[in-house]
Amino acid sequence: MLTWEEFDKVEMRIGTIVIVNDFPEARKPAYQLTIDFGCEIGIRKTSAQITKRYRKEELIGKQIVAVVNFPKKQIGKFMSECLVLGSLGAEHDIVLLSSDQKVVNGLRIG
């Protein structure tokens, strides 16, 4: 069990996907995402194994939830700067967590 203090350290924020690129070097099919988290946090990049459920063009402008205070992680030649959150779908594909209404980028989840 986590304590409230431990949970409070996880910084989950809303961001808008602004660029989506293929990631052919990834071991499993994935996209490289560029996400705008607003003025305070700025632009972050990450990869996500979401090619089974989402097309690149439908991801542009989508607001998602991501953890922004994990250490950066090298994935091949690509540096991941945040962790996009999702749930495991019925066909073992990732369903992105998102806001059901448009909100300000950078808004903290908690």
N, C-alpha and C positions, 0 to 999 in steps of 0.2 A: 504494500500500500504506500502511495505517495503521501507526503504531508502537504498541506496547503502552501507552505513556504517553498517546497520543491517544485510544485506545479506552477507557482507564480514565476519561477525562473524561466520557464519555457515561453518564449515570445512568439506567439502565433499572430500573424498579421494578414490583412486583406491586401491583395495586390492584383493588378490587371496585367494579363499577358499581352505584350506588345509585339513580340517577334517569336516565330516558331520556325525552327530549322530541323531538317532530318539529322540524325546522329548515326551514320552508317558504321562508325567505329565501335559502337556499343555492343556488348555481348548479346543482349536481348534487345529487340526492337524498341527504340526510344526516340523522343524528340529532345532537342535543346530548346529551352524556353528562356526568354528574356522578360522579366516581370518588373513592372513599375510599382514600388511600394510608397510613393509619395515623397515629399520634400525631406522629411526627417531621415528616412532610410535610403531612398534613391532606387536605382536600378540594380537588380540582382539577376544572375544567371543560374540555371539549374538544368538538370535533365530529368525526364520522367518517362516511364514505360507505360505510355497511355495510347499507343498507336492502334491498339485493337478496338478501342471505343471511340476515339476522337480523330477527326481529320484536321489537318493544320489550319485550314481556313476558318473552321468553326471555333478554334481556340482564341483567335485574335479578338481582343476586347473582353474576354471572359474574366471575371473576377474570381479568384481562388484564395484558399487559405494556405499559408506556408509558415514554417518555423524559420525565423530569420537570425537566431542567435546560436546556431550550431557552428562549429569550426568549418572552414572551407574544406572540400574534399576533392582530391584529384581523381578524375574518372578518365583514364587514358590521357589524351592531350587536353582534355576539357576540365575546367575548374568549376565545381558546383559550389554556389554561395548561399543556398537556402534549401529547404526540404519542403516540396509541395506535398500536401496531405490529401489522402483519398481513402476510400474504403474498397474492400475487395468485392467485386461484383459476382454475380451468379456464375459467370463463365470464366472466373479467375482473372478478370480484367479490372483495372483501377477506375473507380468512379471518383472524380475530383470533388473535394469539399469546396463549397462556394456559398456566397451570400444569395438569398432569394430576392434581394433588392440591391440596386446599385448604391454603394456607399463610398466614402472617401478612402482612397488608397492609403495604406499605412494604419488603418484602424486596427486597434489591438483586440484580439479575441480573448475573453477571459471570464 
